[in-house]
Amino acid sequence: MQRKYLFFSFFTLIGLVFLARLFYIQIINEEYKLSAISNVVRVDKIYPGRGLIYDRNGKLLVGNQSAYDLMIVPRQVKLTDTIGFCELIGIPIDEYKERIIKAKSYSYLKPSIFIKQISKERFAYIQEKLHLYPGFYPQKRILRSYQNRAGSNVIGFIGEAGVSFIKDNPSYSQGDLIGKTGIEKSYEDILKGKTGQIYNLVDVHNRTQGSYESGAYDTLPQPGKHVTATIDIDLQALGEELMRNKRGSIVAIEPSSGEILSLVTSPNYDANLMVGSERTVNYSKLYLDSINKPLFDRGLLAEYPPGSPFKVINALIGLQEGVTKETTTYTCHHGFHYGRLHVACHCGTSSPIALRLAISKSCNNYFCQVFKSIIEKYPTAQEGMDVWSNHVKSFNMGRFLNNDLPTGRKGLVPNADYYDKAFGYTGWR
């Protein structure tokens, strides 16, 4: 009798264990439920429209256009005609194999981008036969449409977020596009918007069959905000036309506000080359162009001698230091002479000239004499040089342009330390 109860209790206990395990799997633990759902539900991103960019007069500089990414889920790929698929999407079979390996290394179950930024015209042809190739499906993207060739260095361009950027910014994921240069980069947080998600029921061929749970889990994208730049695109275009086939830059600033009206660099590039599936190839060509350097913004990065306009600043420093007056005169003997140094001058004067005429004639000798007087006012050349350097920096020389673009150099205004390091403390005067 005891054996009978023991036997019954043993099987009852085993039954309870199985029931508890079944309850845990079906009710508490959602892992198996999610695994089953993943076979019939596909989560698609809905990319927001990126904010538009206008010039100061309300002219559209950057708009948006539709494109498509070809997505892949490696677990679902079952190709019987690999050659036909490669011909359809326009890649060689070796590249197809490389992309398959890359997709599997990312995830065998999760979708990833197989071919990015396919134009809507090209994708219309691909879509007709895409249902024959399980494991591949389209994902709509929003790309940029640059309305003018002018101003590419100011507006900038967008590109895919890198691994390190995503690591530092968890709100982004693989395939997201971010501003890489110019206004696109500086105002990324304003322009980007917020990505949405839609849960779709799919069949064995990964074709959409309807919405999952009537869209209960779907989220709508939030478009980015628009930005108005201080650039006048017509003035920018004129400046670029004037600089055609030349190397250099033009910077036009509104004196009353400091707003940048035009920031020209030459040679430049067309920002539309940075859009679409050929972006990587085009960028490489521009980056490797070591002669023209179209990606090098000469208006912000190049360091040029200031030239004759700097003479006005030197005159103001001389007046402030009391070493020159409006009536102070110097005679130009075809340039400035100091020891073995000779700075040539072609002002065309041969008699004493005062400050106003020296400015209008741009006399090199006059302003070299003013500079010499500033230095010699002080007991040592080092002290005089530091005083002069501080005056120059008070005009914001040797500092960044104080704009909101993500690149730039501040230039160099030398002081006594600079010359001490270059020539030794007693090696210059």
C-alpha positions in Angstrom: 0.0 0.0 0.0 2.8 2.4 0.9 4.5 1.6 -2.4 1.3 2.5 -4.2 1.1 5.9 -2.6 4.9 6.5 -3.1 4.6 5.6 -6.8 1.5 7.9 -7.1 3.3 10.8 -5.3 6.3 10.4 -7.5 4.4 10.8 -10.7 2.3 13.6 -9.3 5.5 15.5 -8.4 6.9 15.0 -11.9 3.6 16.2 -13.4 3.6 19.3 -11.2 7.2 20.0 -12.2 6.2 19.8 -15.9 3.2 22.0 -15.3 5.3 24.6 -13.5 7.8 24.6 -16.3 5.1 24.9 -18.9 3.5 27.8 -17.0 6.9 29.5 -16.8 7.6 29.1 -20.5 4.1 30.2 -21.7 3.2 32.8 -19.1 6.2 34.2 -17.3 9.2 33.9 -19.7 8.5 35.7 -23.0 11.6 34.5 -24.8 9.8 31.7 -26.7 6.9 34.0 -27.4 9.3 36.7 -28.8 11.1 34.0 -30.9 7.8 32.9 -32.4 6.7 36.5 -33.0 10.0 37.3 -34.7 9.2 34.7 -37.4 6.0 36.5 -38.4 6.6 40.1 -37.3 9.1 42.5 -38.8 10.0 45.8 -37.1 10.6 48.5 -39.8 12.1 51.9 -39.1 10.3 55.0 -40.3 12.9 57.7 -40.9 11.8 61.2 -40.3 12.1 64.1 -42.7 15.3 65.9 -41.9 14.8 69.7 -41.2 15.2 72.0 -44.2 17.9 74.6 -44.5 17.2 78.1 -45.9 19.3 81.1 -46.6 18.8 84.5 -45.0 16.3 85.5 -47.7 14.2 82.4 -47.3 15.5 80.5 -50.4 15.6 76.8 -49.9 19.2 75.4 -49.8 18.6 71.8 -48.7 15.4 69.7 -49.2 14.6 66.0 -48.9 14.1 63.2 -51.4 12.9 59.5 -51.1 15.3 56.6 -51.5 15.4 53.0 -50.3 17.8 50.7 -48.5 17.7 47.0 -49.4 17.6 45.1 -46.1 18.6 41.5 -45.4 17.7 39.0 -42.8 20.4 36.2 -43.3 18.3 33.5 -41.7 15.5 34.0 -44.2 17.7 34.1 -47.3 17.1 31.1 -49.7 18.4 32.0 -53.1 18.1 29.5 -56.0 19.3 32.0 -58.6 22.2 34.0 -57.1 23.3 35.2 -60.6 19.9 36.5 -61.4 19.7 38.4 -58.1 23.1 40.0 -58.6 22.0 41.1 -62.1 18.8 42.5 -60.6 20.5 44.7 -58.0 23.6 45.4 -60.1 26.5 44.0 -58.2 29.1 41.3 -59.1 28.7 37.9 -57.4 32.0 38.3 -55.4 30.6 41.5 -53.9 27.4 39.7 -53.1 29.3 37.0 -51.1 31.2 39.7 -49.2 28.0 41.5 -48.3 26.4 38.2 -47.1 29.4 37.5 -44.9 29.2 41.0 -43.4 25.5 40.7 -42.8 25.9 37.4 -41.0 28.7 38.7 -38.9 26.4 41.5 -37.7 23.5 39.2 -36.9 22.0 36.0 -38.4 18.6 37.0 -37.2 18.4 40.8 -37.1 18.0 42.8 -40.3 20.8 44.9 -41.6 21.5 47.1 -44.7 22.6 45.1 -47.8 22.6 48.0 -50.3 22.1 51.5 -49.1 20.4 54.6 -50.6 19.0 53.2 -53.8 17.2 55.9 -55.8 13.5 55.5 -56.2 13.8 55.3 -60.0 16.2 52.4 -59.8 14.3 50.7 -56.9 11.1 50.7 -59.0 12.7 48.2 -61.3 14.1 46.0 -58.4 10.8 45.9 -56.6 9.0 44.1 -59.4 11.1 40.9 -58.8 12.1 41.3 -55.2 9.4 38.9 -54.0 11.3 36.1 -55.7 14.2 36.4 -53.2 13.2 35.7 -49.6 15.2 37.4 -46.9 15.4 40.7 -48.7 13.0 43.6 -48.3 13.0 47.4 -48.8 13.2 50.1 -46.2 12.3 53.7 -47.2 14.9 56.4 -46.5 14.9 60.1 -46.6 18.0 61.6 -48.3 19.1 65.1 -48.9 18.5 67.1 -52.0 20.9 70.1 -52.4 19.2 72.8 -54.4 22.3 74.8 -55.3 25.9 73.8 -56.2 27.0 76.9 -54.3 27.7 76.8 -50.6 28.5 73.1 -50.3 31.4 73.9 -47.8 29.0 75.9 -45.6 25.9 73.6 -45.8 28.0 70.4 -45.5 26.7 66.8 -46.1 25.4 63.8 -44.2 26.7 60.3 -44.0 26.2 57.0 -42.1 26.9 57.1 -38.4 30.1 55.2 -37.5 30.5 52.5 -34.7 32.3 54.9 -32.3 29.6 57.6 -32.8 26.8 55.1 -32.1 28.7 53.9 -29.0 28.8 57.5 -27.7 25.2 58.3 -28.8 23.0 55.3 -28.0 19.9 57.0 -29.6 21.5 56.2 -33.0 21.8 52.8 -34.6 23.4 51.2 -37.6 22.4 52.8 -40.8 21.3 56.1 -39.3 22.5 59.2 -41.2 24.1 62.1 -39.4 25.6 65.5 -40.3 29.3 65.1 -41.2 30.3 68.7 -42.0 29.0 72.2 -42.1 25.6 73.3 -40.9 24.4 69.7 -41.2 26.9 68.7 -38.5 26.6 71.8 -36.3 22.8 71.6 -36.1 22.5 67.8 -36.1 20.4 67.8 -32.9 17.9 70.2 -34.4 17.8 68.8 -38.0 17.7 65.1 -37.3 14.1 64.5 -36.0 13.1 61.3 -34.3 12.8 57.9 -35.8 9.5 55.9 -35.7 8.8 52.2 -35.8 6.1 50.1 -37.4 5.4 46.4 -36.6 4.3 44.4 -39.7 3.1 40.9 -40.1 5.0 39.1 -42.9 4.7 35.8 -44.8 7.4 33.3 -45.4 8.7 35.4 -48.3 9.0 38.4 -45.9 6.2 40.2 -47.7 4.0 42.5 -45.6 0.6 41.0 -44.8 -0.7 43.7 -42.5 -0.1 45.5 -39.2 0.7 43.7 -36.0 -1.8 44.1 -33.2 -3.6 46.8 -35.3 -0.6 49.1 -34.8 -0.7 49.2 -31.0 3.1 49.2 -30.8 3.8 51.5 -33.7 5.4 54.9 -33.2 5.3 57.8 -35.6 8.4 59.7 -36.7 8.9 63.3 -35.7 10.4 65.5 -38.4 13.4 67.7 -37.8 13.2 71.4 -37.3 14.1 73.9 -40.0 17.2 76.1 -39.9 17.8 79.5 -41.5 21.5 80.4 -42.2 22.9 83.9 -42.4 24.3 83.0 -45.9 23.0 84.9 -48.9 23.1 82.2 -51.5 23.1 84.6 -54.5 26.1 86.4 -53.0 27.7 83.0 -52.3 27.2 81.9 -55.9 28.7 85.2 -57.2 31.7 84.7 -55.1 32.2 81.1 -56.3 31.9 82.3 -59.9 34.6 84.9 -59.3 36.8 82.3 -57.8 36.4 79.7 -60.6 39.7 78.2 -61.7 41.4 79.9 -58.8 42.6 78.8 -55.3 41.6 80.9 -52.3 38.6 82.1 -50.3 36.3 85.0 -49.9 34.6 85.9 -46.6 31.9 88.5 -46.6 30.7 89.7 -43.1 27.9 92.0 -42.1 29.8 94.6 -40.0 26.9 95.6 -37.7 26.2 92.0 -36.6 29.1 89.9 -37.6 26.8 87.6 -39.6 28.6 85.7 -42.4 27.0 86.6 -45.7 29.3 84.5 -47.9 32.0 82.0 -47.1 33.6 81.0 -50.4 36.3 78.4 -50.9 37.8 77.4 -54.2 38.1 74.7 -55.5 34.8 73.5 -54.1 32.6 70.4 -54.7 28.9 69.6 -55.4 27.2 68.4 -52.3 24.9 66.2 -54.4 27.9 63.9 -55.0 27.5 62.9 -51.4 24.0 61.6 -51.9 23.0 58.1 -53.0 24.7 54.7 -53.5 27.7 56.3 -55.2 28.5 58.5 -52.2 31.4 56.4 -51.0 33.1 56.4 -54.4 32.6 60.1 -54.9 33.9 61.0 -51.4 37.0 58.9 -52.0 37.8 60.8 -55.2 37.4 64.2 -53.5 39.4 63.1 -50.5 42.3 61.8 -52.6 42.4 64.9 -54.8 45.7 66.2 -53.3 46.0 68.9 -55.9 42.7 70.8 -55.7 41.7 69.7 -52.2 38.0 70.4 -52.7 37.1 69.2 -49.2 39.6 71.7 -47.6 37.7 74.9 -46.6 40.2 77.6 -47.3 38.0 80.2 -45.7 38.2 78.5 -42.3 41.3 76.3 -42.4 43.9 78.0 -44.6 46.3 80.4 -42.9 47.3 83.3 -45.2 49.4 86.4 -44.5 47.0 89.2 -43.7 48.2 91.5 -46.5 47.7 95.3 -46.8 44.4 95.6 -44.9 46.5 94.8 -41.8 48.2 98.1 -42.2 45.2 99.9 -40.8 45.4 97.9 -37.6 49.1 98.6 -37.3 48.3 102.4 -37.8 45.6 102.2 -35.0 48.2 100.5 -32.6 50.7 103.2 -33.4 48.2 105.9 -32.6 47.2 104.1 -29.4 50.8 103.8 -28.3 51.5 107.5 -29.2 54.4 106.7 -31.5 52.6 108.2 -34.5 50.1 110.9 -35.3 48.0 111.8 -38.4 50.7 114.3 -39.2 53.7 112.0 -38.8 55.6 111.6 -42.0 58.1 109.1 -43.5 59.8 109.2 -46.9 59.7 106.0 -48.9 62.9 105.1 -50.6 61.4 102.2 -52.6 60.8 100.2 -49.5 61.9 99.6 -45.9 65.5 99.0 -45.0 66.7 97.5 -41.7 70.1 95.9 -41.6 70.0 93.2 -44.3 66.2 93.2 -44.4 64.6 94.9 -47.3 60.8 95.2 -47.8 60.1 96.5 -51.3 57.4 99.1 -51.9 55.8 100.4 -55.0 53.7 103.2 -53.6 55.2 105.6 -56.1 56.1 108.4 -53.6 59.5 110.0 -53.2 58.7 112.8 -50.7 57.5 112.7 -47.0 53.9 111.4 -46.7 51.6 111.4 -43.7 49.2 108.7 -42.4 46.2 109.2 -44.6 48.2 109.3 -47.8 50.3 106.3 -46.6 47.0 104.3 -46.2 45.7 105.3 -49.6 49.0 104.5 -51.2 49.5 101.3 -49.1 53.1 102.3 -48.4 55.0 99.4 -47.0 57.8 101.6 -45.7 55.5 103.8 -43.6 53.9 101.0 -41.7 57.1 99.1 -41.2 58.4 102.3 -39.6 55.3 102.5 -37.4 55.9 98.9 -36.3 59.5 99.6 -35.6 58.6 102.6 -33.5 56.1 100.5 -31.4 58.8 97.9 -30.6 61.5 100.5 -29.8 59.3 102.4 -27.4 60.0 99.7 -24.8 63.3 98.8 -23.0 63.5 95.4 -24.7 62.3 94.1 -28.0 60.6 91.2 -26.1 58.5 93.7 -24.1 57.6 95.8 -27.2 56.7 92.7 -29.2 54.3 91.5 -26.4 52.6 94.9 -26.3 52.1 94.9 -30.1 50.8 91.3 -30.0 48.3 92.0 -27.3 47.0 95.0 -29.3 46.6 92.8 -32.4 44.7 90.1 -30.5 42.3 92.8 -29.1 41.0 93.0 -32.7 40.2 89.2 -32.4 43.1 88.4 -34.6 44.7 85.0 -33.9 41.4 83.6 -32.6 38.7 81.4 -34.1 36.2 83.1 -36.4 33.6 82.6 -33.7 31.0 81.0 -36.0 29.0 77.9 -35.4 30.6 75.8 -38.1 32.4 72.7 -36.8 35.8 73.4 -38.3 38.4 76.2 -38.3 41.8 77.4 -37.3 42.6 80.4 -35.2 45.8 81.5 -37.1 48.9 82.9 -35.5 49.8 86.3 -34.0 53.5 86.0 -32.9 54.7 87.3 -29.5 58.1 87.4 -27.8 58.0 83.7 -26.8 57.4 82.7 -30.4 60.6 84.5 -31.5 62.6 83.4 -28.5 61.9 79.8 -29.4 62.7 80.4 -33.0 65.9 82.5 -32.7 66.9 82.4 -29.0 66.4 85.2 -26.6 69.3 87.4 -28.0 69.0 86.2 -31.6 66.4 88.8 -32.7 65.4 92.4 -32.1 
